[in-house]
Amino acid sequence: MTSNTFEDTPHAPVSPIRGLGLLDRLLPLWIVIAMAVGVAVGKAEPGLKTDLERLRLADVSLPVGIGLIWMMYPILAKVRYGSMGGFAARPKLLGTSLVLNWVVGPVLMFVLAWTLLPDHPEYRNGLILVGLARCIAMVLVWNMLAHGSEDLAALLVALNSIFQIFFYSVLGYMFLTVVPGWLGAEETAVDISMWLIARNVLLFLGLPLLAGALTRYFLVRRRGAVWYDGTLAPRLGPIALVGLLYTIVVMFINQGDRIVDSPVDVGRIAVPLAAYFALMFSVAFIVTRRLGFSYEDTTAVSFTAAGNNFELAIAVAIGVFGVSSGEAFATVVGPLIEVPVLVGLVYLSLWLGKNLFLRTGAVLES
């Protein structure tokens, strides 16, 4: 334990304005434009949506899958894999993250879904599937923007992926079949393939993780770590953000018309989703801050707790309930609400970092 102020941390965030480049600073505007472009293109070219849907990989739209890998690869190429072993000696940090992700998150989404959607069991089931799917993609972008620990975020994403393979099916059965039976409600029969989950993780985490690790290994050997971290790594962030904007455009081409045509249902689904993202981030930030973790670690834990693996939730909903089901519709709404809410949480995190960590002169865990 060392006594460092917030100013001493290696990636200490400053104000949201001075700490972000032009692309980052105007990201909410770019996201709104990307959403509008996607909806406009989808309305103007309805046949394009059908063409894009035909291109599928692991039950996920291939154009969306390309965007996910595009987002993740640059961030995973920045991770210092040699330093990740140090986190293994900090069980309190890893244990806190796992409890938040695999106990608090699923229970919170279940409570919100049942409380706010009592008359829509199909939407409720879709949200529960989202709550069980821990994030392996966009969380890396949000954490990067908020100046969280990219090494820790990559490790937590990998741990969540392993847990996802083994526990998603079990928790899906518990929260969709067993627990509703305890409450006297109608049970939902589910059969979620473990291979579907493993395949999703291998494609959308395994490929960019392998590519990022190999990129770092060979270029550090060729040019050195100083050049890699000082020259190349800062240029990788904008590439990830462009991948994010591309993904948003494709998502809204695929589903924007359905969102626009069903505003009331979207609003009903959006309320528990927005509450979930905000509450999960807040709880995680407060807990990890009170445990004495640094800003970088607190941010990484908070965003990995708040984000969800929407591509997995969508794939499972379509595979179990059908592409036209209410469950699939609810999972599709998920990332469309998550994106603007978590962008706002990025700015909140930067503000909290400056005002909470700096002004209190907090002792941070090294």
N, C-alpha and C positions, 0 to 999 in steps of 0.2 A: 504494500500500500504506500503510495507516495502522495504528497500534498501538492497537487497542481491546481491552479485556478483554471477556469474555462479558457482563458486566453492562451494557456500553455499547451493545450491539446493540439496534436499535429494537424488536424483538419477542422479547427474550431470555426463554426459558422459565425458570420457577422450578420448584419441586418439583411432581410430578404432582398433589399434593393442593391446594396453594395456587394453582397456575397454571391450574386448570380450574374452570369453572362446574359447577353441579349436574348439568346434562344431560351434559356432557363427562365429569365425574368418575365418574358411574355408568354410563357407556356400555357397559362389558362386561355389566352386569346387564340393561340395556335390550336388548342384542343377544341374550342368552340368552332373555329373555322373548319377543322377536320370533320367534326360531327356534321356541320351544315353541308360540307362537300359530299360526305357519304350519303346523307339523306337525299340531296339534290340529284346525285348520280343514280341512286337507286330508283327514284321516282321517274327520272328522265329515260332510264334504260332498264325497264323491268326485267328484260331478258338476261341482263348481266348477272343479276342475283342468282338466277337458275344456273347459269354457266359456272359461277363461282362455287355454288353448292355442289356441283358435280365433282369438283376437285376436292377430294377428301383424303386425309391421312390420319389413321388411328381414330376414326369417327369425328375428327375435327376438320373444319375447313382448311384446306392446304394453304390458301392465301393468308388466312389468319395464323396458321402454324409458322409460315415463313416470317411473319411479323414478330411472333413471339421469340423465335430464334434470333432474329435480327436485333431485337431489344436486348436479349440476354447475353449474347456473345461478347459485345464490347465490354460490358461490365465484368463478366467472368474472366475476361482477358486481363483486367486490371487487378484482380485479386492476387495477393501475395500468399501463395499456397504454403510456402515454407513456414509462415507464421501462424497458420491455423491450428497447429498442434498445441500452441500455448493455451487455447481456449479449453482444451480437454482438462486442464488443471483447475478449471473454474466451474465446478459442478453446480454451484448456486446459480450462476448465470444461465447455463444450459438448462438446468432443471426448471428455472422460472419460465423460460421460453416454452418448454414442452408443456408445462401445466397450462399456460395461457392458451396455447394453440389447441391442445387436445382434450382439455377439460372445460375451461372457461368459455372458449369460443363456441363449441358445439352446443353447450347448455344455453348460452346467451341467445344464440340464433333460434333455438327451439322455443324458448320462452317468448321472444319477440314475435315469432311467426304465429304461435298459437294465440297470443294476446291480441295482435293487431289484424290477423286474418282468420278469425274464427269461422267465417262463412265461406272460405275458399280453401278447401283442403288441398286442391291441386297446386295452388300457388304456395301454400304452406310447405308442402313436400319439396317443391323446387328450392325454396329458401333454405330448408334444412340440408339439402344436398350441397348448396353453396357453402353453408356454415361448416360442413365437414371437410371441405376441400381446402387444404391449407396452401397458401400461395407459393408458386415456384417461378413466377415470371415477372410481372409488373412490380412486385415488391422491391426488386433490385433497382428499378428506375427511381421509385419514390425515395428509397433509402439513399441513393446516390445524390439526388437533388437536395435532400435534407442534410447532407454531409455526415451520414451515419457511417459506421464501420463496415466497409464493403467486405472485408475478410470475414467478419462475424456473420453478416447477412448471408454470404455464400454458404457458410457452414450450417447455419440454421435452416436454410432452404434445403440443403442436402439431407439433414436430419429429418425434416418434415416430410421429405419425399420418401424416405425409408419407412417412416411411421405410416404414411399414406398407403403404401403398398399393402401393409399387413393389417391396418386397423380400419381403413375406410369402409370396407364391406361389413365388418362387424358393427361399427358404429351406425352405419346406414340401417342395418337390420334393427338395432336397438332403438333408434330414434324414430323410425318410420313404422315399426311393427310392435315392438315390445312395450315401449313407454306409452304410446297412445292407448294400448290395451289396459294399462294400469289406470289411465284416466277415464276409462269407460267409453272411449271414442272408437271409431272404425279403424281397424288395423290395415296397413298397406303392405301387400306382399311385394317383396323386393328380391331380386337376384342380381347382385352386382358382381361382375367378373373381376377377380383379382388380377387376371392377365390384362384386362382393359386398363386398369389403373397403372400396372407396371409398365405397359407399353407407352402410355401417356407420359409417365415420368422419364422413361428412357429417351423418348424422342425430344421432349420439350425442355428437359433439364440435362440429360446425359450428353446429347450432341453438342450443345453450346458449351457445356462444362468441359468436355474433352477438347474441343477446339480452342477454348480460352486457355486451358492449362498448357496445351502444346504450343500455342502462340507465345506465351510467356517464357516457357522453357527454352525454346530454340532462339528467340530474339534476345533474351538475356544472355545466353551463351555467346551469341554473335556480337551484340552491341554493348552489353553490360547493363546492370540494374539501374545505374544512375541515368543513363539515356532512356531506358524503358519507362521508369517511373516519372522522370522529369520532363521528357519530351513527348513520348508516344502516348502514355496513359491519359494525360489531359485532353488529348484529341479524340479519345474513344467515347467520352461522354456524349457529345453532340450526335454521334452516330446512333447511339441507343435511343436518344430522343426522337430522331427522325424515324426510327423503327417503330416507336410508340405511336407517332402521328399516322404513319402508314397503316398500322393495325387498327386504329380507331376509324379511319376512313373505310377500311374493308368491313369492319364490324357494322358500321351504320349503313353501308350498301346492302349488307345481308339482312339486317333486321330493322333498319330505321323506319321503313314504311309501316311495319307492324307496330312499332313504338308510337308513331304519329297517329295511326288509326285507332289506337286503344289508350287514349290519355288517362281515362279514369282508372283502368286496371293498372297502368304503369304507375300512377300516383299511389295506389294502394300498396303495390309491391315496393315502391321506392321508400316509403316511410320506415318500415322495419329494417330495410337495407341501410339507409343513411344512419339510423340510430345504432345499428350494429357496428358499422365502421367507426363512428365517432366514439362510441362507448368502449370498444375494444382497444382503440388507440389510447384513449384517456386512461383506462384502467392499467394498461401495460406501462404507459409512461410514468404514472404515479407510483406503481409498485416498484419498477426498476430504479426510479429516482430515489425512492425511500430506502432501497437496499444499498445505495451508495455507488451505483455504477456510473461510469463516465457518460458524457453526452453522446459520444459516438455509439457506445454499447446500448444505452437507453433507447436511442433512435432506431438502431437496427432491430432490437427486440420488439419495439412498439409497432414498427411497420410490418414485420413478419407476422405479428399477431393480428393486425388489422386487415391485411390483404387476404384474398382468397384465390384459389386456383379455378377460375371460371371456366377454362377450357375443359378441365376434368368434369366439373359439375354439368356442363352442357352435354358432354359426351355421354355421361351416365344417364342423364335425364332422357336424352333421345333414345339411348339403347334400351332403357327399362320401360319408359312410358310412351315413346313415340315422338316423332318430330313435330307433330301438331298439337301436342299435349299442353295443358296449362303448366305442368311441371317444367317442360322445356322452355316455355315462354318466360317463366319466372327466372330461370337461370340465365337467359339471354339478357334480361333487364339488369341482372347483377353487375356486370362490368360497366354498363352504361351509367350506372349510379356511382359505382366505385371510383371511376376515373375522376370526375369533378370533385367528389368528396375528399379523396386522398390528395389531390392537388392542393386543396385548401389545408389539409393536415400537414403538408410539406411546409407551407408558410407558417402555420401554427408552431410546428416543431422548431423552425429557425428562430421564431420570436421567443419561444420558451427557452431555447438554448442561450440566447443573448441575455434575457432578463432573469431567468431562474438560476442558471449555472454561473453566469458572470457576476451578477449583482449580489448574489448571496455569498460569493467567494467559497462555494462548496468544495469540499474535499472529494476528489474524484479517484476512482479505482484505476490504477494504471494497467 
